[in-house]
Amino acid sequence: METLDTLTSISDSDATLISDEAQVIDKLNLVIREVHDQIGITENLSDVLTSGLDFLQSIYNNKLQDKNNLLSEKNNTLQGYNN
């Protein structure tokens, strides 16, 4: 995001920092759009990865709960033998 802010600041500044020729400004605006698009893609990918990790975590938690239930049943059976 800092890159986008920097490019936008350069684009909006005076001609002493960057040429005010239309071709240069157009190229800078193209770079700004590309950086903005890449940020959007990165945010979308992050959302996809997060939802995938949430899904995997829920599968793991369900399996862990199943194992815990199985162990509780076996523990109850063993206690029944001891009584």
C-alpha positions in Angstrom: 0.0 0.0 0.0 2.9 2.3 0.7 4.1 1.8 -2.9 0.7 2.9 -4.2 0.7 6.0 -1.9 4.2 6.9 -3.1 3.3 6.6 -6.7 0.2 8.6 -6.3 2.1 11.3 -4.4 4.7 11.5 -7.2 1.9 11.6 -9.8 0.2 14.5 -8.0 3.4 16.5 -7.3 4.9 19.3 -9.3 7.0 19.0 -12.5 10.3 19.5 -10.6 10.1 15.9 -9.3 8.8 14.3 -12.5 8.3 15.4 -16.0 4.9 16.9 -16.8 4.9 15.3 -20.3 1.7 13.5 -21.0 3.5 10.3 -22.0 5.4 10.2 -18.7 2.2 10.9 -16.7 0.4 8.2 -18.6 3.1 5.6 -17.9 3.1 6.5 -14.2 -0.7 6.2 -14.1 -0.4 2.8 -15.8 2.0 1.7 -13.1 -0.4 3.0 -10.4 -3.3 1.0 -11.9 -1.1 -2.1 -12.1 0.0 -1.8 -8.4 -3.7 -1.2 -7.4 -4.7 -4.3 -9.4 -2.0 -6.4 -7.7 -3.1 -5.2 -4.3 -6.7 -6.3 -5.2 -5.5 -9.7 -6.4 -3.4 -10.1 -3.2 -6.4 -9.2 -1.0 -8.6 -11.7 -2.9 -5.9 -14.4 -2.6 -5.6 -13.7 1.1 -9.4 -14.2 1.5 -9.3 -17.5 -0.4 -6.4 -18.8 1.7 -8.1 -17.7 4.9 -11.4 -19.5 4.0 -9.4 -22.6 3.0 -7.5 -22.6 6.3 -10.8 -22.2 8.2 -12.2 -25.2 6.3 -9.2 -27.3 7.1 -9.3 -26.2 10.7 -12.9 -27.3 11.0 -12.1 -30.7 9.5 -9.2 -31.1 12.0 -11.4 -30.0 14.9 -14.1 -32.5 13.9 -11.6 -35.3 13.6 -10.1 -34.3 17.0 -13.6 -34.3 18.5 -14.3 -37.8 17.1 -11.1 -39.1 18.6 -11.9 -37.5 21.9 -15.4 -39.1 21.9 -13.9 -42.5 21.0 -11.4 -42.2 23.9 -14.2 -41.2 26.3 -16.2 -44.3 25.2 -13.2 -46.5 25.8 -12.5 -44.9 29.1 -16.1 -45.5 30.2 -15.8 -49.1 29.1 -12.7 -49.6 31.1 -14.3 -48.0 34.1 -17.2 -50.4 33.7 -14.7 -53.3 33.8 -13.1 -51.9 37.0 -16.4 -51.7 38.8 
